[in-house]
Amino acid sequence: MSNLDTTRVQSVAQSPEKVMHKLVSLAKRRGFIYPSSEIYGGLSSCFDYGPLGSEMKKHIKDLWWTSMTRKHQNIVGIDASIMMNPTVWEASGHVASFNDPMIDDKTTKRRYRADHLIENHIEKLRRDGKEEDAHRVSTYYERASEAGNPNKAFYDIIIAEEIKAPDTGSSDWTEVRQFNLMFQCNMGALAESSGAVYLRPETAQGIFVNFHNVRESSRMKVPFGIAQIGKAFRNEIVKGNFIFRMVEFEQMEMQYFVKPGSQEESFEAWRDERFNWYIESLGVSGEKLHWYKHDKLAHYADLAYDIKFAFPFGIEEIEGIHSRTDFDLKQHQEYSGKSMEYIDQATNERYIPYVVETSAGCDRLFLALLCDAYTEDVIDGEPRVMMRFSPKIAPVKAAVLPLMKKGEMSEKAAKLRDELAEDFLVQYDDAGSIGKRYRRQDEVGTPFCFTVDHESLEDSAVTVRYRDTAEQERIDISKVKEFLGVKLV
Ligand code: ATP
């Protein structure tokens, strides 16, 4: 029997500015995310996942992997090496053009993307009705962008137009410099340039270079996909916002190889599927998800959309869906000298497949899930913090709480914990009042608490308490495992 009283729980309005601060603190205190190498002062934009964070991240990756590979007969997974033959990055265009033009403000020591400053300035001129000026600057800017080294021209525009830093209003500018976002390291004993290799800045290239290996070994026919979860590294100059922009992060990517001409249809199907995955599999609030269509496309793309999430600090990308044409396979064909053609056995047609890619960031998604779940409410007149995670991603699935620390009650509870622990991450907690123990579990998003009390010794039943509503009901102890199995699907 449910004894829910709906007036027990009241939600509390929160200020979005404070949410990030509270989340960062909760994440550390409860073992989700720590600053990397903290005892040495940390390292900018590097973070470690703690016991609960690593558990939850694993759930996210498992859900993605299942939805992309097991549920699709024609998609298989790989796990490619982080370091690759350096020619891969010449072929992909990363060595030549994975650069950002950066400018520093000498007074505030802040760093900005020079191209972003100019683009925003042009937009502002337009908004202010100064179309002629906007046209003049934009023509000069476009010509400069196409030139081999635009840094000097970018600098000249910033100075001539008296462009100021958007956040501080300062304009004590250095020169503009190009920063390649790839990390370079040396392979072998000697630090010679011939031994230089890169940490991959995206997982996609590991898939492209394995196109034929996977096709042959798995007997795949176009259309088919290759999925991968793995680390990527970018020497991001503009950092910040906790784990939103990191230098070492994990991508969950799938490249879908299609016949040229069918990419648009495939693109639309993936767009739908990926958007719905966030809502249906992860329980993300649909109203916080947004589409963004790219007008300015990357050199390899003929269509691109981003899925964005409404973070407390703004609406930002969590996944990119790109129609990448045959650019990558063609480049690898040219640079490796190996054919990347596909021969359709049924029709004898030969072509280089087009690629539709879905590229999600696991860490950004983790942050989105933290933000989405963070809830402050008042329960029975007492404030509480609760992470309203979907049970599927909640790190701790259940807590077992004996009312007494010793005796038969705790023995029964320990037995239940051991049984559940075979399949789920459960916590056993006998410290403090039962109310305090509930709060501890609410704060890490544990969806169910099972309390073993005096009555349990008589009727072999326990009280299950639901996190979101604080609703409680009795359930036979022998049914608890089955109950969790059903609730966590
Ligand atoms: P942004 O414009 O935010 O830098 P991007 O367009 O360069 O991202 P993609 O190259 O499309 O990103 O990478 C796919 C996904 O990888 C992104 O949607 C994001 O979730 C994730 N990602 C990219 N860069 C980072 C980073 N520095 N830290 C964490 N996640 C990242």
Boltz pocket constraint, residues with backbone or C-beta under 6 A from the ligand:
constraints:
  - pocket:
      binder: B
      contacts: [[A, 202], [A, 234], [A, 236], [A, 243], [A, 244], [A, 245], [A, 246], [A, 247], [A, 249], [A, 250], [A, 251], [A, 317], [A, 318], [A, 319], [A, 320], [A, 359], [A, 360], [A, 361], [A, 362], [A, 363], [A, 364], [A, 365]]
      max_distance: 6.0
